[in-house]
Amino acid sequence: MRKYLLTGLLVVGLVVGVRYFWVNGVGSTPIAYRTATIEKGSILASVGATGTINPVTSVQIGAQVTGKIISLHADFNSVVKAGDIIARIDPSLFQTKRDQAAANLINTKAMWSKARADLAQRKRELDRTRQLFSRDLVSQNELDVAMTAYEGAEAQREVAAAQIKQAQALLDTANLDLKYTVIRSPVDGIVIARNVEVGQTVTSGFTTPDLFLIALDLTKMQVDANVSEADIGGIREGQEATFSVDAYPNVVFHGLVRQIRNAPIIVQNVVTYDVVLEVDNADMRLKPGMTANVSITVAHQDEVLMVPNAAFRFSPEKAGGQKVQGKPPKGESSLGQSSGPHSGSGKTGQAAEKTVWKMSVGGDPVAVAIRSGITDGQVTEIREGDLHPGDTVIVGIISPQEGRKGGKLPPGFGPSQQRTSPREKGI
């Protein structure tokens, strides 16, 4: 009985030992680090955004009178000059109103002529009555009646004169309405939209209907880019920008920031601002309405030390608490300032304090405090710190378990049965 018990204990101990040494390795295996070399180079910090390509200036052409379209003289992509006829509205009704207004003016002028003749007659009667009154041949009452008749005729003439002006205004309005039945282009440009067909009735009311959209010059375009409020602080007028469109995925277009509009655009509580880029479109490849993927250059540095951003994410505690050298005290760095959060932003070129770990001569990680500058998302500028070209910084660890395949493990010791050791976590 004792023999079987000892045999069982030996088997259990052997299984446990094999499992332990298989998972953790035999002896003390040193940790292998993934490193990167500090180099000098150029860093281009940029802000990404999406936008829409639009003409610099576009004019919406509408109808100022109500009527039926009887002819169109411009279509999509038509090149028009200022004053060119682009559409006509049926003028029959407006011609009739114009003729009626003209006849009314003639009538009012005739009434004015009659009022003037009546005034002259009343003037002669008043003069004759005054002469008779001076000879005591008529009474004072007859003189007063003659005076009243003259003043009434004079007022009637003034009424007729006012009616002439009123009739003239009505005629001018009728002439304008008749003129507006011919729709002309107010500018030189290209028709990029036509929203009307022959036979369609347009109604002029509180809102003028848009019949045509004319762009003044499609060789000069602009990109209206929506930049988030987090990035707008780094945008300045005159900065260079590049963008691409889906129609030409392999072509990079260039532009300049012309305007930063202060009016916020709020969509689902997301605040953006319209940044206008001026773009040369001499080859006419860019079309209005295209979606542009914009990259605005906010900072550029040449021949500066660069460290990979992955180095900022490495922490020796994640590597199993191995021995380190020169680790700054918590909250204080070797640069003499707090290593906590900073208000500086790497994209805008403001220095921020961070810690990286470089390899010492003995192969141990050593903490180095630096001041970072601009970043392009992959590498960051080093402004201050004990790092030099050729130094190696740690960006991660290589677990000794890497490279083992689960298919070569003994039965019952597959990945589903293994415990994750701190060495396998990495970053």
HELIX and SHEET records of a PDB file:
HELIX    1   1 ARG A    2  ASN A   24  1                                  23    
HELIX    2   2 SER A   92  SER A  134  1                                  43    
HELIX    3   3 GLN A  140  TYR A  180  1                                  41    
HELIX    4   4 ILE A  232  GLY A  234  5                                   3    
HELIX    5   5 ASN A  309  ARG A  313  5                                   5    
HELIX    6   6 PRO A  316  ALA A  319  5                                   4    
HELIX    7   7 GLY A  406  LYS A  408  5                                   3    
HELIX    8   8 PRO A  415  GLN A  417  5                                   3    
HELIX    9   9 PRO A  422  GLU A  424  5                                   3    
SHEET    1   A 2 ALA A  32  THR A  37  0                                        
SHEET    2   A 2 THR A 392  ILE A 398 -1                                        
SHEET    1   B 9 ALA A 352  MET A 359  0                                        
SHEET    2   B 9 PRO A 365  THR A 375 -1                                        
SHEET    3   B 9 VAL A 379  GLY A 385 -1                                        
SHEET    4   B 9 THR A 291  PRO A 308 -1                                        
SHEET    5   B 9 GLU A  39  PRO A  55 -1                                        
SHEET    6   B 9 LYS A 220  SER A 228 -1                                        
SHEET    7   B 9 VAL A 270  ASP A 280 -1                                        
SHEET    8   B 9 TYR A 248  VAL A 267 -1                                        
SHEET    9   B 9 GLU A 240  VAL A 245 -1                                        
SHEET    1   C 4 SER A  58  GLY A  62  0                                        
SHEET    2   C 4 ASP A 210  ALA A 215 -1                                        
SHEET    3   C 4 GLY A 189  ARG A 194 -1                                        
SHEET    4   C 4 VAL A  79  VAL A  80 -1                                        
SHEET    1   D 4 VAL A 182  ARG A 184  0                                        
SHEET    2   D 4 ILE A  85  ILE A  89 -1                                        
SHEET    3   D 4 GLY A  67  LEU A  72 -1                                        
SHEET    4   D 4 THR A 201  VAL A 202 -1                                        
END                                                                             
